[in-house]
Amino acid sequence: HGVPGSCRHPIMNTIFGGHFEAWVSNHFLSVFLPFLVIAAPVGCCLAMSIYYGRTARSSGWRRSKILAYQFTAMCTGLLAGLVGIGGGLIFSPFFLLMGMEPHVAVGTSSTCVLFTSSSTTIQYLFTDRILMSLALVYGVVTLLGSSGGTTLVHALQDTFSTKKSYITWVVAAGVATSAVLSLAKFVELAH
C-alpha cells in the first residue's frame, strides 16, 4: 500500500533503525500508527490549548481574547497545512490588531513561522523533494534579507522612536507584497 522502498529510505532507516517496514507489515501497527500520527499531535495541541488558556485566564485575560488567539492559531495552522499560506501572512497583522508592539508582533510571528516551516521542511526532506543546491542559495538570500529587515526595523525604531506606525507600515508593505505575488502566481498557474 504505499511507495515501494519508502520504508527503506535512508532517513527512515536512521530514525527507526531499519525496523519500520516490519512494523507497517503488521496489521495492528499499520492501522494504529496512522491513528497515532494524527491523535498524538491533536491531543497535545488540545492539552496545551486548555492549559495555556487557563493560565492566561488566571492572569486576567478576557475569555474573548484567549479564544481569538486560539482560533487564529488554529485557522493559521489549517491554512498553512492545506494551502501553504505561511503564518507570517496572518500572525503579524493579527498581532498588530490585538495591540502588540510592532517589533514584538514581528518577532513573535517569526518564531511561529519557524515551527511551521521546519515541519514542512522535514516533510519535504522525507520525500526527497529538496534540491540541496537551491536550498543553500535560498538560505543565504533569506539570511541576508532577514538581516537587512532587522537592521531596517532597528534603524526605524532608533530614528523615529515616537512613531511606531512606520514599523507597522513596513509590515503592511511586506504582507501586501506577499499577497500580490501570491495572486500573480495563482493567475499564472490558472492559465
C-alpha positions in Angstrom: 0.0 0.0 0.0 2.5 2.9 -0.5 5.5 3.8 -2.4 7.8 0.8 -2.9 11.0 1.3 -0.9 9.8 4.3 1.1 10.2 2.3 4.3 13.9 1.7 3.4 14.6 5.4 2.8 18.0 6.3 4.4 16.3 8.8 6.8 13.7 6.3 7.8 16.4 3.7 8.4 18.3 6.2 10.6 15.3 7.1 12.7 13.7 3.7 13.0 16.9 1.5 12.8 15.6 -0.3 9.7 12.6 -1.8 11.5 9.9 0.5 10.0 9.0 -1.9 7.1 8.4 -4.8 9.6 6.3 -2.5 11.8 3.9 -1.4 9.0 3.7 -5.0 7.7 2.0 -5.9 11.0 -1.8 -5.4 10.5 -2.4 -3.9 14.0 0.5 -1.4 13.7 -0.4 -0.5 10.1 -3.8 0.6 11.5 -2.6 2.0 14.8 0.4 4.1 13.5 -1.6 6.4 11.2 -4.1 7.0 14.0 -1.3 7.8 16.4 0.3 10.2 14.0 -2.9 12.2 14.0 -4.1 11.7 17.5 -0.9 12.5 19.3 -0.3 16.0 17.9 -4.0 16.8 18.1 -4.2 15.7 21.7 -1.0 17.6 22.6 -2.4 20.8 20.9 -5.7 20.4 22.8 -4.0 19.9 26.1 -1.7 22.9 25.6 -4.6 25.0 24.5 -6.6 24.2 27.6 -3.5 24.6 29.9 -2.4 27.9 28.5 -6.0 29.1 28.2 -6.5 28.6 31.9 -3.1 30.1 32.7 -4.0 33.2 30.6 -7.4 33.4 32.2 -5.9 33.3 35.7 -3.6 36.1 34.7 -6.6 38.4 34.0 -7.1 37.9 30.2 -10.6 38.1 28.9 -12.1 34.8 27.6 -12.8 36.5 24.2 -9.2 37.5 23.8 -8.0 34.0 24.6 -10.5 32.5 22.1 -9.4 35.0 19.5 -5.8 33.9 19.8 -6.6 30.2 19.8 -9.0 30.5 16.9 -6.4 32.4 14.8 -3.7 29.9 15.6 -6.0 27.0 14.6 -7.0 28.7 11.4 -3.5 29.6 10.5 -2.3 26.1 11.1 -5.0 24.7 8.9 -4.3 27.2 6.1 -0.5 26.5 6.4 -1.1 22.8 6.1 -3.7 22.9 3.4 -2.7 25.7 1.1 0.8 26.7 2.3 -0.1 30.2 3.5 2.6 31.0 5.9 1.9 32.1 9.5 3.6 35.5 8.9 0.9 36.5 6.5 -1.7 36.1 9.1 0.0 36.4 12.5 1.8 39.7 12.0 -1.4 41.7 11.1 -3.4 39.8 13.8 -0.9 40.6 16.5 -0.9 44.3 15.4 -4.7 44.4 15.5 -4.6 42.9 19.0 -2.4 45.8 20.2 1.0 44.3 20.3 4.1 46.5 19.8 5.2 46.1 16.1 8.6 44.7 16.9 7.1 42.2 19.3 4.5 41.2 16.7 7.1 40.6 14.0 9.4 38.7 16.4 6.5 36.5 17.7 5.3 35.9 14.2 8.7 34.9 13.0 9.1 32.5 15.9 5.7 30.9 15.0 6.8 30.6 11.3 10.0 28.9 12.4 8.0 25.9 13.6 5.6 25.6 10.6 8.4 26.0 8.1 10.6 23.5 9.9 7.9 20.8 9.9 7.3 21.4 6.2 11.0 21.2 5.5 11.2 17.8 7.3 8.2 16.5 5.3 9.9 17.6 2.1 13.2 16.0 3.3 11.5 12.7 3.9 10.0 12.7 0.4 13.3 13.7 -1.4 11.7 16.9 -2.7 14.6 19.2 -1.6 17.3 20.3 -4.0 20.1 21.0 -1.6 22.0 23.3 -4.0 18.9 25.5 -4.3 18.2 25.2 -0.5 21.7 26.6 0.1 21.2 29.5 -2.3 17.8 30.4 -0.9 19.1 30.0 2.7 21.9 32.6 2.1 19.5 35.0 0.4 16.9 34.6 3.2 19.7 35.2 5.8 20.7 38.4 4.1 17.1 39.5 3.7 16.4 38.8 7.4 19.5 40.7 8.5 18.5 43.6 6.3 15.0 43.7 7.5 16.1 43.5 11.2 18.6 46.3 10.6 15.8 48.4 8.9 13.4 47.9 11.8 16.1 48.8 14.4 17.0 51.9 12.4 13.4 53.0 12.2 13.0 52.4 15.9 16.1 54.4 16.8 15.3 57.3 14.4 11.6 57.5 14.9 11.1 56.2 18.4 7.8 58.1 18.9 6.3 57.0 15.5 5.6 53.3 15.9 3.4 53.4 12.8 6.4 53.3 10.5 7.2 49.7 11.5 3.5 48.9 11.1 3.7 50.3 7.5 6.8 48.2 6.8 5.0 45.0 8.0 1.9 46.0 6.0 4.0 46.6 2.9 5.6 43.2 3.3 2.2 41.5 3.7 0.8 43.4 0.7 3.8 42.5 -1.5 3.4 38.8 -0.5 -0.3 38.9 -1.2 0.2 40.5 -4.7 3.0 38.0 -5.5 0.8 35.1 -4.4 -2.1 36.4 -6.5 0.2 36.8 -9.5 1.4 33.2 -9.1 -2.2 32.0 -8.8 -3.1 33.8 -12.0 0.0 32.4 -13.7 -0.9 28.8 -12.7 -4.5 29.2 -13.7 -3.6 29.8 -17.3 
